[in-house]
Amino acid sequence: MVEFVGASPTVSEDPSRNAIAQTAAALRHLDGVELVAARGPIEGGKVAQRLSRLKLGIRIEP
């Protein structure tokens, strides 16, 4: 399992999808995902950015 962090500059976007899409472009055989944590900074009383920490499973072929 490999751990990644995805970020989204807007609250409406999904940072998990962003991280998976970027990782899938670089690595083959992604097999599963686990959301480890979701967080984000607050600015002016609102969530300014969303961050997701993910663990992605990778299937290794012989």
N, C-alpha and C positions, 0 to 999 in steps of 0.2 A: 504494500500500500504506500502511496505517495501522498503527501499533504500539500495542498495549494490554498491560496487566498484569492478570492475573487472580489472585485470592487465595482461599484456602480455609482456614477456621479449623481444620478437622480434616484429618488426613492421608488419611482415606478418601475425601474428596470430590475431585473433579477441578477444579482452578482454571481449566484451559483451557476446560472446558465452561461454567463460570460466566461467564467473560469473553465467550465467543461468544454465550451466551444474552442477556446484558445488552446487548451491542452490536447483536445482531440486532433487539432491541426498539426501538432508536433509529435504525438505518441499514438501508436496503434494499439488496438485491442483493449480499449477501456472496458471494464467489466462491471463496475458498480460504484456507487457513491454513498458517502456518509457525511451528513452535515454535522460538523463538530461544534461550531459556534457561529452565531450571527450577532453583529454589533455595528455600531456606527457613532460618529461624533455628533453632538448636538450644537447647533449654532443658531442663535436668535430664538431659542425655544422650539426649534424644529430639527428633525434628523437631517443632517447635511449630506450624508453619504452612507450607503449600506455596504458592509463588508461581510463576506461569508468565508469561513474556514472549512475546507472540505478535505476528506480523505478519498482518493480515487483508487479503486482496485484496477490492476493491470494484469491481464492474462499473458503469461509468458509461454511461447510456443517453442518446442524443441528444435 
